[in-house]
């Protein structure tokens, strides 16, 4: 079956997007596994379906490289906003996107009639352990010692519609994420697995982050991870609330503001290329 797609990315966090207003996609989990391979297919961190919604301007469904469905992706949702604006599905500056973690509101950045980025109201961070979920006691998990693969880390756990474990360290660049990441992702305290962010604090308005995403491995960027990292930085006293914090990721930078009531994420959205693929589904 020949399918048309658009490859888009938010600072290097790249997905293969399908317009399901035009063509429904069956078995998306199989399609994600088939197309995400960077050597033998289109390549990406997964696929995203842009679908009709009964309650918003569009619905986003995101599938990781391993075929698992994610509840939310901050970089992908900016690209969905760009797509529905640029293609006339919702030609307005404020759009609402339905996700598995609720409806998110985006304020689009328009230049010369094209969407180039967005500020997303990611809603408030979830800190209660049972709702993240993480199997540890307490009202919040902030800098709690936990041993992974024989080494003890101070972990801070946050949900941004998906679970995150944030670790602050002075050594970000040389970390062997291919070994540490899977150990965190599949640690027994995370019943739904977890995304893990390794963060170096540069100063009160700037942090450096690398991320291991559950179901995808290390990616160049993670919007929800950047949000979780800034929330964690505020909880640990490294950054201030109601302040724009620049998060430097492998693929670029995001601006995150945690107000205590919501988290705002601002960043670009770009098209890499469009094409068609003969999919075996």
Order of alpha helices (4+ residues) and beta strands (2+ residues): beta-beta-alpha-beta-beta-beta-alpha-beta-beta-beta-alpha-beta-beta-beta-alpha-beta-beta-beta-alpha-beta-beta-beta-beta
